[in-house]
Amino acid sequence: MENGTQILRSTQDPSECTKEVKSLMWVYVLVGNIVRGMGETPIMPLGISYIEDFAKSENSPLYIGFVETGAIIGPLIGLLLASFCANVYVDTGSVNTDDLTIAPTDTRWVGAWWFGFLICAGVNVLTAIPFFFLPKTLPKEGQEDNADIIKNENEEKKREEVKKEKNGITKDFLPFMKSLSCNPIYMLFILISVIQFNAFVNMISFMPKYLEQQYGKSSSDAIFLMGVYNLPPICVGYIVGGLIMKKFKITVKQAAHIGCWLSLLDYLLYFLSFLMTCENSSVVGINTSYEGIQQDLYVENNIFANCNADCNCPTKIWDPVCGNNGLSYLSACLAGCETSLGAGINMVFQNCSCIQTSGNSSAVLGLCDKGPDCYMMLQYFLILSATSSFIYSLAAIPGYMVLLRCIKSEEKSLGVGLHTFCTRVFAGIPAPIYFGVLMDSTCLHWGTLKCGESGACRIYDSATFRYIYLGLPAALRGSSFIPGLIILILLRKCHLPGKNVSSGTELIETKVKGKENECKDIYQKSMILNDDELKTKL
C-alpha cells in the first residue's frame, strides 16, 4: 500500500521454534552477591559496637545517626545510578537502538543492569581501603589525656585477650547466647524488627513495580522517584533523631516511648495511601470490551471481535498500541490496523477497523497515558511517602539505642550481629519471595517466550495489586505494636537501684519480685545517657 507497509498477521510456525541453550551466567552473579554480602554484613553490627565502646554515651546516638545516614546516602546514589542504567537498553552497543519499537515505559524493556555492577564493583574496592587504617583499639572519648585510665584499660584488654586465647571464643558463645535469649526486652526487639523488616522489605522491593502499574511510570522514572522522595528524608530523620537524643539527654525509657509513638503516627498516616489511586489501564480484550465497557474478568475469547476475526492475529503476543479513541489494544493486529507509517518507537498505525472514531482511526505504540488526575495522585503519594519516611527514621535512632542499652557491653557485638542475622534470614530472604508470589496472583496477562513458554507478567489488576502491596505491610506493621507495648510495660515495671549505677555505659541487672517471669533477668542500661551528668550525681 502506498506510503505504508502491510501489517503481518500470522503467527510463528511452531516447527521453526528452536529453544535457546540456557545460560549459567546467573551463577556468577549469585556467587558475587554472596561474597559481597559476606564483606558488607559485618560492617554495621561491628561498626556500631565499635562506636558504642569508644564514644561517650551522650554522643553515640548522634554518631550512629551519621553512620545510618551514610548507609542511606549510598542507596540514594545507587538508585540514581540504577535509574540511569534502567533507561539504557540492555544490549546497547550491540544493537541499533534507533530500530527498537519499545520505549522504557514498556514492560518488555530491559535496562542495562550489568552496567551498574561494573561501577559498584570498582567503588567497593576503593571503599575497602580506609578500613585497613582503623586502629584495633581507641581510648574512650573524653579520656584521651588520662594516662592512668588508658594504661588500666590496655592492661585489662590484654588480660581479656590472653583469656580468650586460653579459653577460646566458643566458651563464651553459649553463655552469651543464653543470656541474650533470656533477655525479654532484647528478644521482643528482635521480634519487632523481623516483623517490621518483612513489611519494609516488601514495600521497598516492589515500590518501583507499584509506581509502574498504578501510575504508569517507566522503571527508570520509578527508581528515580523512589530515591529522590524517600531517601533524603530518611537521612535527615536519622541525624535529627541523633541530635534530639544528644541535646535533651533522652533516657532509655523515653527513647522507647519516642520510637513507639512516632512509629504509630507514621502507621496511621500510611493508611492515606489507600486513597491515592488510579484506574486500571483500559486494554481491550483484557479488562475492556471493544465497545469501551469495563470488564471485571479476563476471558481469552473476548480478545477477538468481528472487526479482527479474519486477521489471524496471535493471542499470546504483547505488543500494545494506544488508539486515538483512548483505549489500548494488545497489538496493532487486534486493533484491526492495516498500514503503518514510520519506524521504531515513532511508528503510527492507520486504518484500524476496531478503533471506533468519527475520523481516521489510528494508533501509536505503547499503552495509553493515565491522564492528569493520575499524575496528581502520584504527587500526593510521593509527598506522603516522603513524610512517612522522615517520621519513621526519626524514631529509628531512639529505638536502636533501646536495643544497644538493654544488653551487656561484652555481649554487644554478638547481640547486634544476632539482631542483623535474624532480620536478614527471617525477613530479607523470605519476604520478597512470598510477596512476589502474591503479586503474580494479580496478573491479568502473561507474556509468552519464543517457544510458547510463559514469560513475565505484562499487566496487573491494579486494584488487587494495590490492596496486596499496601494491605499486607499494614497488617504486619500493625502486629508489631503488640511486642512494642510489652516492652514499654516491662521498662515501666523495672526500676533501677540508684546506688548501683557506676557509669553511663554500664548495664545493671534488675530483678523485680512479684509475678513469676515478670521482668525476670532483664539487663537494662542505666537510664542516664550523659556521662558527665552521671559523674556529677555520683
C-alpha positions, -999 to +999 in steps of 0.1 A: +000+000+000+013+034-009+033+053+019+029+024+042+037-013+049+013-042+053+008-055+089+019-091+093-010-111+109+002-146+110+017-165+140+051-180+140+053-216+129+060-238+160+082-261+138+106-232+134+110-228+171+144-236+185+150-234+222+180-214+233+206-230+255+201-217+290+230-196+303+246-203+336+259-168+340+234-162+368+256-185+390+284-159+387+260-131+397+247-152+427+283-161+439+293-125+435+264-112+456+271-139+483+308-127+485+297-091+486+272-098+514+299-116+534+321-085+532+294-059+538+273-076+566+299-073+594+303-035+589+271-024+606+270-046+637+307-044+644+309-008+634+281+002+658+296-018+686+329-001+679+313+033+682+295+023+714+327+011+730+348+042+724+323+071+722+306+090+751+272+077+759+255+110+751+274+112+717+269+077+705+233+082+693+245+111+671+274+091+657+252+062+650+228+086+633+256+097+610+265+061+603+229+052+594+228+083+573+258+072+553+241+038+548+212+057+532+233+081+511+248+050+494+215+035+483+204+070+472+233+073+448+227+036+438+191+043+429+201+073+408+226+051+391+200+023+387+176+049+372+202+058+346+210+022+338+174+012+335+169+039+309+197+024+288+188-007+267+204-039+280+221-047+246+232-012+240+264-012+218+254-045+201+221-034+186+209-002+169+186+014+195+170+035+167+153+004+154+137-005+187+099-005+188+097-004+226+103+025+250+114+025+286+078+026+297+071-007+280+070-038+303+092-056+278+120-031+282+151-045+300+177-019+312+215-023+313+216-039+347+251-052+342+265-016+339+257-008+375+275-039+387+307-028+370+306+006+385+297-006+420+325-033+419+351-006+414+337+016+441+336-013+466+373-019+461+380+018+468+358+020+500+376-011+515+409+008+517+402+031+547+392+001+569+429-010+568+438+021+587+414+018+616+432+011+649+425-020+668+416-001+699+410+036+709+409+055+742+374+062+755+362+096+741+370+123+767+397+102+784+424+107+758+446+127+782+442+105+812+472+082+811+463+061+841+429+052+827+444+044+793+470+022+809+445+003+830+422-002+800+451-015+779+462-039+807+426-051+811+422-057+774+455-076+773+442-098+801+410-104+782+429-113+750+450-138+769+419-152+785+402-156+751+433-173+736+434-197+765+397-205+767+387-200+731+359-180+716+334-208+718+335-210+756+318-176+759+295-180+730+269-203+746+267-183+779+263-151+759+236-167+737+218-180+768+220-145+784+206-128+753+178-154+748+168-149+784+166-111+780+129-104+772+134-068+760+161-079+736+141-108+722+110-087+718+130-061+700+142-088+676+106-099+670+096-063+663+125-059+639+117-091+620+080-081+616+088-045+606+115-056+581+091-080+565+069-051+558+095-026+547+115-051+525+083-058+506+074-021+502+109-011+491+114-041+468+081-037+449+077+001+451+091+006+415+067-021+402+038-004+421+046+030+406+048+014+371+015-004+374-005+021+395+007+054+380+020+043+346+057+054+352+087+037+335+110+016+356+138+042+354+114+070+365+100+049+393+135+041+406+145+078+404+114+090+422+118+064+449+153+075+456+147+113+455+115+113+475+123+087+502+160+085+510+168+122+517+140+125+543+154+093+559+189+108+561+175+140+578+154+119+602+185+099+613+205+130+620+177+148+637+169+118+659+205+116+670+206+153+677+175+151+698+189+122+718+221+142+725+205+176+731+178+165+755+197+136+772+170+112+764+168+082+788+162+046+776+125+047+788+120+080+770+137+067+738+114+036+738+083+059+741+096+082+713+102+052+690+069+036+697+046+067+693+064+081+663+061+047+646+024+047+655+019+082+639+037+070+607+015+039+607-017+060+608-005+083+581+002+053+560-035+045+555-039+077+535-020+060+506-051+037+501-069+068+488-043+078+462-053+055+434-056+054+396-078+033+374-066+003+355-052+008+321-081+001+297-068-027+275-093-041+250-097-078+253-084-080+289-104-056+311-123-037+285-147-047+257-144-034+221-172-010+229-152+006+257-171-011+286-151-022+316-149-059+323-143-075+357-129-108+345-104-116+318-117-141+292-095-151+264-124-154+240-131-117+244-098-109+226-114-113+192-143-093+177-159-090+142-135-063+133-104-086+136-119-121+132-104-125+097-069-112+106-055-144+121-039-124+150-018-142+176-034-140+211-002-145+232+018-116+218+020-084+239+028-055+216+003-029+229-008+001+209-028+032+220-058+041+198-069+076+192-101+067+210-082+065+243-082+026+245-052+003+244-051-029+224-029-060+228-014-054+193-019-034+162-033-066+145-060-070+172-068-033+167-076-041+131-048-018+117-039-023+080-010+000+074+019+016+093+040+047+088+074+055+102+099+033+120+110+025+156+091+040+185+077+067+162+057+041+142+020+051+136-007+025+126-036+036+104-069+023+091-077+004+123-111-011+119-116-019+156-109+017+167-143+034+166-138+071+160-155+097+139-124+104+118-094+084+106-087+056+131-050+053+141-028+040+169+007+045+183+030+021+201+026+017+239-002+018+264-023+050+267-013+076+293-034+076+325-041+113+324-035+144+346-057+131+375-034+101+379-004+124+378-017+144+407-024+112+427+012+102+421+024+136+435+003+131+466+016+096+471+052+107+468+047+135+493+030+112+518+058+086+513+085+113+520+067+124+551+063+089+564+100+081+557+110+111+578+088+103+607+098+067+608+135+074+605+132+100+633+121+071+656+148+047+643+178+060+664+159+062+697+146+027+690+181+014+681+195+029+714+170+008+733+185-023+716+220-013+725+213-003+761+193-034+770+223-058+766+256-061+784+286-044+770+305-077+765+275-091+746+270-061+724+288-073+693+271-107+694+237-090+702+238-066+673+251-093+650+224-117+661+198-090+655+211-084+620+212-121+613+176-126+623+163-097+602+182-109+572+172-146+575+136-142+586+128-110+567+153-101+540+153-135+523+117-148+525+098-115+522+105-108+485+097-145+477+062-148+492+054-112+484+063-118+447+040-148+446+012-127+459+019-100+433+019-126+405-015-137+415-029-104+404-015-107+368-040-103+340-019-111+310+014-131+309+040-126+282+050-155+260+085-166+251+095-177+216+086-214+220+053-207+239+067-208+274+052-184+299+072-152+304+069-121+326+036-105+336+027-076+313-002-061+331-017-065+366-051-058+381-040-025+397-068-026+423-059-060+437-022-052+433-028-021+454-046-039+482-018-065+485+010-040+482-004-017+508-025-041+529+000-068+538+026-044+551-002-026+570-011-059+587+025-068+595+033-033+609+001-033+630+010-066+646+045-053+656+030-028+680+019-057+703+055-066+714+063-029+713+037-022+740+050-051+760+085-036+760+071-003+773+053-022+801+085-041+811+105-009+811+079+008+833+078-020+858+116-024+861+133+000+885+170+009+889+186+008+923+203+042+921+234+034+942+244+006+919+249+029+889+286+035+883+288+049+848+266+058+819+278+028+798+274+000+824+245-024+824+226-031+856+209-064+862+175-058+877+151-083+892+116-073+902+099-095+927+062-103+921+045-123+894+066-152+880+085-145+848+077-108+851+107-086+844+130-115+852+167-113+844+163-081+824+195-063+816+190-027+812+212+002+806+214+030+831+187+055+823+212+083+821+230+086+787+252+115+798+285+105+813+293+139+827+259+144+844+261+110+859+295+116+873+283+148+889+255+130+906+278+103+919 
